[in-house]
Amino acid sequence: MSSLDDLERRIAAVDERLHMEAGLRASGDRDLASITAHVRTQTHLVQALSITQVEHTTALRELGETVAALRQDHSAKLDQIITMLDRLLDTNGQ
């Protein structure tokens, strides 16, 4: 085998290896693009959940304030009814 044959064989091996590595790089690029798309999707999902959680927290706070106001109003009305009943009982009892 001459040195020229050896050189041609080595060049062919290098060429084959470069071809294989190019394919691996392209595959890695596709994988990275896929991962990036998934991360972007999950980031949007977390942001949407955060917005929804803020909206729900606001709604719950408003409901809590409404319930507190209703309790106070009902308590005042119950006190008024009890006072009226006490007067009625006092009037009828005399």
N, C-alpha and C positions, 0 to 999 in steps of 0.2 A: 504494500500500500504506500503510495507516494504521499509526500507532505501536502500536495495539492488536494488529493482525495480526502486526507484527514481534515484539512481546512474546510473543504466543502461540507463534510459531515458535521463538523463543529458549527458552521454557519447555519446549517439546516436545523440543528438542535437548538441553537439560540433563537432562530426564527420561530420554531415551534413553541418554545417556552414563552417568547414575547406574545405570541398569539393567544396562548393559554392565559397568561397574566392579564391581557387586555380583556378577555372574557370574564375573568374573576373581578376585575375592577368595575366592569359594566354591571355585573351582578350585585356587587357591593353598593354601587350607586343606586340601583333600583331598590335594594333593601332599605337603604338610608332614606330614600324618598318616601317609601311606604311607612317607615317608622315616623318620619316627620309629619306625614299626613295624619296618622293616628294620634300623635301627641297634640297636633293642632285641634283635631276633633274633640279630644278629651278636654283640652283647655277651654274650648267654647262651651262644652257641657258643664264644666265646673263654674264658669262665669254665669251661665243661665241659671244654674241651681242657686248661686249666690244671690242673684237678682230676685228669684222666686222666694228665697228665704227672707230677704229684707221685706218683700211685699207681705208675706205671711206674718212676720213679726209686727209690722205696722197694723195689719188687720186685727191681730190678737190684742195688741195694746188698745186699739179703739174699742174692741168688744169688752175688754176689761174695764175701761172707763165707763162705758155704757151700763154695764152690770152694776158697777159701784154707784152710779147716779140713780139707777132704778132701785137699788137696795135702800139708798138714803131716802128717796121719795116714798117708797112703800113703808119704810120705818116711820116717817113723819105722819103718813096717813093712818097707820095703825095706832100711833100715839093719839091722834085726833079722835079716832073711833073709840078707843079705850076711854078717853076723857069724856066723850059724849055719853057712853054707856054708864060711866060712873055717875054723871050728873042725872041721867035718867033713873038710875037705881036710887040715888039719894032723893030725888023728887018723889018717886013712887013709895019710897020707904017711910016718908014722913007723914 
